[in-house]
Amino acid sequence: MVHIDTDTTTKPTVVRLLVQGQLDLTAAGAFGEALMGAMRLGSSVELDLAQVDFIDGCGLSLLLNGTSRARRAGRELAISSASACVCRLIELTDTAKRLPPLLIEAQGSARTDERVAGGAIETRRAHAFGA
């Protein structure tokens, strides 16, 4: 079961979704509704995945589809933190470059990645997977 809270008080221009529990097929409806609602409220959305205790391929697909939705809607989407199981699945599937940037350290270690996006260098902080 998944529980999603919306926080708009921490940063006034950012809608933060706090995701707790299992991010899998049973979370699809709730996650989709929460993400669409967040995109209607603000131009930037942050996903806090630190309290996700289970994620499978369906959950990863939700994150990838959410990233696509945000881009199509002209919204910025970022991951503010991620649990070890989320980081591990991203590592195993080699999908980090297809997901939004991880803004802060997850599990205590981070590295800075640079990549070219639309002709400009984009710097992002990403979890040092595999540690």
N, C-alpha and C positions, 0 to 999 in steps of 0.2 A: 504494500500500500504506500502511496505517496502523499505527502502533505506539502503544499506550496503556499508560502506567505508572500505578500507584496509589501515592500518597504519603499516609501517615497520620502521619508524624513531624513535619512542619512545624507543624501545628496539631492538637492532640489530638482536638478535637471536630469537625474538618472532614476529609472525605476529598477529596483533590485528584487529579483525573485529568489527567495530562500527555499531551496528544494530539500526535503527530508524524506528518507525512507528508500523505497525501491523505484528505480527509474527503468521501467520495463514496459511491456505491452499494456499492462493494466493502468499505467500512468499516462498513456497517449492522450486521452481526452482532456484530462486535467492539465497536463503540461501544455498542450496546444492552446486551450482556452486562456491559461495564465499568460502565455507568451503573447498571444494576440492582444489581450487586454493591456499588457504592459506596453506594447508597441503603440497602442492607441493613446496611452497616457503621456508618453515621453519620447524624445528622439533617441535616447540611449537606454539600453537595457543591460543589466549585469546579472549573470547567473551565479548564485552562490551554491555550489555543489558539494560543499565540505561535509554535509550531513547525509549524503547519499551513501547508504550502506550496501546497496546492490545495484548493479547496472549490467544489462546484457546487450546483445546486438540491437534489439528493438530500442533500448534506451539511447544507444549511440546514434541510431537512425533518427530518433527524436531530436538530438542535438544537431546533427547534420542538416536535417530538414528545417529546424528552427533558424539555423545560420542562413540558409537559403531564403527563407521567408523574410528575415530581417533585411537582407541585402535587397531583395525585390521591393520592399517597402521603404527603402532608403533610410533605414534605422541602423544605428551602431549597436552591435551585440558583443559583449565580452564576458569572460568567465572570471569572476573575482577570486574564487578559490575552488578547489576540487579535492575530494577524498582520495585515499590511496587506491580504492577499487576503480574509480573513474580514470585516474591517471594510468593505472595498469592496463585497462582496456584500450585507452588511446594509444599507449605504447605498443601493445600487441597487434593492433590493427593498423598502425602507422598512419593515423588520420589527423595528427596534430595540425598539419598545414591546411586541412580542410575545415578546421574548427576556428572559432574566434580566439583571439589572444587570451592567454591566462595573465591577468593583470598583476597578481601578487604571488608570492611564494606559496607552494603547496607542500606540506610535509617538511618544511624547513630548508629546502634547497631550491635554488632557481638559477637559471642561466639567461642571458640575453641573446635573443635570436634576431638577426637582421635578414630581411628578404625584400626583394623588389616587388612592389605592388603598384601597378598603374604608373610606372616610370619613376616613382619616388621610393626611397628606402624607408621601410617601415621597421621600427624597432619595437620589439615586444619582449616581455618577460615570460618565460615558459618554464614549466616544471622540468627539473632534471630527472627524466624517467629512468627507471632501472636502478636507482640508488637505494 
